[in-house]
Amino acid sequence: MEIVEADSIEQAIELTYELGWTDGLPVVPPTTVLIQKALDYFKRDPEEVLGVVPPANRIATVENVVMNCIMAGCLPEHIPVVFAALEAVLTPKFNLNGVQATTNCVAPLIIVSGPVVEQLNFNYGDNVFGGGARANAVVGRALRLILWNLGGAYPGDIDRATLGHPGKYAYCIAERPDLPWEPIHVERGFNVDESCVTVFACESPHHIGTGSGYDYPVEDVFYTLADSMATAGNNNMCGGGQMLLILGPMTAHRLREEGYDKNSVRRKLQELATRPVGLMKRSHFLTSDHPYHWSHNVDASNDEARVPLIRNIDDLLVTVAGGWGSGSGFCAFCPGWMQAGGFAETRSIKFPRS
Amino acid sequence: MSKIVMGVPVGKPGEASGDTIAKLPEIRGARVGFLSNGHLSIVPFWNCFEAEVQSRWETTQITSYTKPNTFAPAPDDIIKDMASKSEIAFAGVCA
């Protein structure tokens, strides 16, 4: 193991900045004592290669991933969640190289689901995208530091994101265990009693107040969701691909009570989330000859024709998170990165055998 | 006071895999491949660049490629095809 030494904790913290190990937030110095404690927990070969992290293509080993987890504030038991998230983002389909380098403003979101949510106290309720829970913060932060120190995605260098993304500090939520439908990992082929992470590169959450808790027709909830999702400049409206709808529990349970399951929610929103050709012709994010361009899916000569946000029903990822709140029925929408990459990947979390 | 000893969390570079195109000291007369991401911002420049290379160095054969996914690395079949037909390659992206 390559090491550096400091004379004091103050000097150690400053050294992490000087050596470029952090993106601006302070980190826990990855001392050899903490590293050894985590490695003892895993009983894995520290030199075991977990992959190569683009765009810098540095080698991720158990040992250096553990170091980044320690810097993020992880306890040993948080680290298997990070391993699973790293495995997911390293799948070629995810196109991490592009996600890290694009001028677009997406970041990998980690959605934790299954028994681990309560076992490790992940926050799935109030303020789910904000601070307040160590597990969310340190797991999201650890993946970010890995993408920084192993992926080398430095802003202004290879990370060309025009506006960036607040989730590039930490972007991790948990799915509610009391959701009215099957968990996201079950939809994606895993067992209900498995603990999983689903990673998906997406924009920041766009807030939607649906009023689902009040006594109005459920159709109004759908119209509000659809109108808020299908905006002329968002990635998916222009270029298709996956997107994520985070239903607050009040809205999710209301829809369930009205007889909707996840797929019927998807179909309803596919029908309603559209914009007229005449409007989309004014959106020049992609040129009309681009293979992702919206005009390939509609009669572009008819200004009244409707351009669909959701080109394929499976493109709409649905999860349930956040607090119950008031009757306002708050939800959120995270557009993805068109058909360019960052596609949802789910992995089982493997804890060491005790 | 004892020292604080920290591990270095920055990984070592992975080795490049696969065949690479041989580097030639001279472009003149060479077979040249061009690979771009086809983004709107690069097309006008890239067309001029190809023409300039061809006229200035009298390249014998130019093969042009556009990545099928603007935003992802070129697939292996394109790289292999370019390697088989080119002695020098230019790759350019814009966004």
Interface residues (C-beta under 8 A of the other chain):
Chain A: M1 E2 I3 V4 E5 A6 D7 S8 I9 Q11 A12 L15 T16 L19 G20 W21 P29 P30 T31 T32 I35 V52 V53 A56 N57 R58 I59 A60 T61 E63 N64 M67 N68 M71 N95 N97 G98 T102 T103 L145 N149 L150 R160 T287 H290 P291 W337 M338 Q339 A340 G341
Chain B: M1 K3 I4 V5 M6 G7 V8 P9 V10 G11 K12 P13 G14 L40 P68 N69 T70 F71 A72 P73 A95
